[in-house]
Amino acid sequence: MRNKILWSDETKIELFGVNARRHVWRKPGTAHHEANTIPTVKHGGGSIMLWGCFSAAGTGRLVRIEGKMNAAMYRDILDKNLLQSALDLRLGRRFIFQQDNDPKHTAKISKQWLQDHSVNVLEWPSQSPDLNPIEHLWRDLKMAVHRRLPSNLMERIFRITMLFRRMIKVIRNNKR
């Protein structure tokens, strides 16, 4: 059964830095030395939102989310990418789709689309992100992205897409 599950989620990837609190130990009076500072990007523009999916067979579509996603935008993402991903991954019509309980996912418009297209949805417990294996894929993708330092936004987006496509090798190696 788990070979028929198409896991999905959204993630935010920082383009020029890491969105995490960092703690450092430094000598008194050295707070502003270059070695003790982290460059940042001001006024937004420093991240990209993505929707993606994968199964045991590989990665599905990866979609850049422009602006703040709502239920209608999520339904459009499903419409343009979900069934095609299942087809590309050769999951057949009886695949099981996993999504979390985000309000956009449970909105009437999203549920109606899934019902109209006869998509079997895996019941998912509330507030349980670490149960979804795509979280591990996102973590590995973010780590790989931050190991490379592209000079501009388009290069960063290209690298994210290429890395996502290669991530299935990581998934398959971890299954052994």
Secondary structure, DSSP 8 states (H G I E B T S, - for coil): -GGGEEEEEEEEEESSS-SS-------TT-TTSGGG------SS-SEEEEEEEEETTEEEEEEEE-SS--HHHHHHHHHHHHHHHHHHTT--TT-EEE----HHHHSHHHHHHHHHTT-EE----TT-GGGSTHHHHHHHHHHHHHHS--SSHHHHHHHHHHHHHHHHHHHHHHH-
